[in-house]
Amino acid sequence: MANNKEELIQKVQNILEQVRPYLQQDGGDINFVELTEDNVVNVELTGACGTCPFSTMTLKNGVEATLKKALPEIKEVVAINL
């Protein structure tokens, strides 16, 4: 089981790396924090994303949608600092 979780974490991090340039071009960034036991991805939004009023929408419609499309086992993406 732990091996599968490590594999899933690596896949999540790879996808976040693909999304990161889009956030960075707007002055923000995203950091992976953890994958919970129930497949919720906790992230931290930094830079402009940490204070942007649209960051929740970006997180849900952009990051979460991208992750869930590639990895259907992901239940949700939560920014722990919002």
ROKE-815506 format. One record per atom (N, C-alpha, C, O, CB): x, y, z. Coordinates in steps of 0.1 Angstrom, whole numbers, plus 5000, padded with zeros to 4 digits. Glycine has a CB too. Layout:
XYZ
...
This chain:
500849885000
500050005000
500950135000
500650224992
499150005012
501950135008
502850255009
503450284996
503650394992
503850235020
503850174989
504450194976
503550264966
503950354959
504850054970
502250224966
501250284958
501050434961
500950514952
499950214958
501150464974
500950604978
502150684974
502050794969
500850614994
503350634975
504550704970
504450724955
504850834950
505850614974
504050624948
503850634933
502850744930
503050824921
503450504927
501750754937
500650854935
501250994938
500951084931
499450814943
501951004949
502551134953
503451184942
503451294938
503351114966
504251094936
505151124925
504451174913
504751274907
506051014921
503351114910
502451154899
501851284901
501751374892
501351044896
501351314914
500751434917
501851544916
501551654910
500251434932
503051524921
504051624920
504451654905
504751764902
505351574928
504451554897
504751574883
503751664876
504051744868
504851434876
502451644879
501351724874
501451864879
501251964871
500051664877
501751884892
501952014897
503052094890
503052214888
502252014912
504152014886
505252074879
504752124866
505252234861
506451974878
503852054859
503352104846
502452224848
502352304839
502551984840
501752234859
500752344861
501552474866
501152584863
499752304872
502652444873
503452554879
503752674870
503552794874
504752504885
504152654858
504552774849
503352864847
503552984845
505052724836
502152814846
500952894844
500652984856
500253104855
499652804841
500952934868
500853014880
501953114881
501753224885
500752924893
503153074877
504253154879
504253274869
504653384872
505553084876
503553264858
503453374848
502553484854
502653594849
502953324835
501753444864
500953544870
501453584884
500853654892
499453494872
502753544886
503453584899
503153494911
503453534922
503053724902
502553384908
502253294919
503053164918
503853144909
500753264920
502753074927
503352934927
502552844936
501652884943
504852944932
502852714935
502152614942
503152514948
504152474941
501052544934
503052474960
503852374966
503052254971
502052274978
504652434978
503552134968
502852014973
503152004988
504352024992
503351884966
502151974996
502351965011
502251815015
503151755020
501352045019
501051755011
500851615015
499751555007
498851625002
500651595030
499751425007
498551345002
498051275014
498751195020
499051244990
496751305017
496151245029
495751095026
495851045014
494951325033
495451025036
495050885035
493750865026
493650765019
494750825049
492950975026
491750965017
491951035004
490951074998
490551025025
493151044999
493551094986
493051234984
492651274973
492851004976
493251324994
493051464993
494551524992
495351495000
492251535005
494751604982
496051664980
496051804987
495251894983
496351684965
496851824996
497051955003
498252024997
499351974995
497251935018
497952144993
498952234986
499052364993
498152405001
498752244971
500152434991
500252574996
500352664984
501252644975
501452585006
499552764983
499652864972
500552984977
500353034988
498252914968
501453024969
502453124974
502453244963
501853234953
503853064976
503153344967
503253464958
501953524956
501153534965
503953424945
501653564944
500353634940
499253534943
498153584946
500353674926
499453404941
498353314943
497853314958
496653284960
498753174939
498753344967
498353344981
497453454985
496753444995
499653354989
497353554977
496553674980
495453704969
494653794971
497353794982
495553634958
494653654947
493153614951
492953504955
495053584935
492153704948
490853664951
490353544942
489353484945
489853784949
490953524931
490553414922
491353284924
491153194917
490753454908
492153284935
493053164937
492253044940
492652934935
493953194948
491153054947
490252934949
489752884936
489652754934
489152964959
489252964927
488752924914
489852864906
489652754900
488153044907
491052924906
492152864899
492452724904
492752634897
493452954900
492452714918
492752584924
491852484920
492152374916
492852604939
490552514921
489452414918
489352384903
489352264899
488152454923
489252494895
488952474880
490252434873
490152374862
488352594875
491352474878
492652444871
493352334876
493452224870
493552574871
493952344888
494752244894
494052124898
494452014894
495452304907
492952134905
492152014909
491551944896
491651814896
490952054918
491052014887
490451954875
491551874867
491351764862
489852054866
492751934866
493851874859
494351744866
494551644860
495051964858
494451754880
494851634887
493851524886
494151404885
495051674902
492551554888
491551454888
491351394874
491051274873
490151514892
491651464864
491551414850
492651304848
492351194843
491651524840
493851334853
494951244851
494951134861
495351024858
496251324852
494451164873
494451074885
493151064891
492851134901
495551104895
492150984886
490850984891
490650954905
489650984912
489950894883
491650884911
491650854925
491750974935
491450964946
492650744929
492251084929
492351204937
490951264940
490151284931
493251314930
490651284953
489251324957
489151474956
488051524952
488951274971
490151554960
490051694961
491451754962
492451684967
489151734973
491551884959
492851954961
492452074970
491552144968
493552004948
493152084981
492952184992
494152274994
495252214996
492452125005
493952404994
495052494997
494952515012
494052575017
494952634989
496052475019
495952475034
496152615039
495952645051
497052385039
496652715030
496852845035
495852945031
496053065032
498252885030
494652905026
493652995022
492553005032
491553075031
492952955008
